[in-house]
Amino acid sequence: MAKKSIISRSFWLIVIAGMTTGMGNGSVFGAAMMCLLGRGPFANWGGDGVSAYDPSTFTGFIDMAMILFGIAFCIILVVGLSKHDAIENA
């Protein structure tokens, strides 16, 4: 029986750890942006319903930044575990 790759064995670990870490860092980015800029450039704070994910609103911009940071961290984990798998199975 063939051994599964590290990535296929740790799919949920990648999704949960990557999104948790990335979205945490995205929220820190949003807080730093809020402290630096305030809400000045955004006409609407965007906290209700679908507008919470509209990047043209303040909350939507921060939410989209958190989601993008989470996806980026998942990609970083996949690349790192791919290299680790290649070295381990060489």
Secondary structure, DSSP 8 states (H G I E B T S, - for coil): -----HHHHTHHHHHHHHHHHHHHHHHHHHHHHHHHHTTTT-S----SGGGGG-TTSHHHHHHHHHHHHHHHHHHHHHHHHHHHHHHHT-
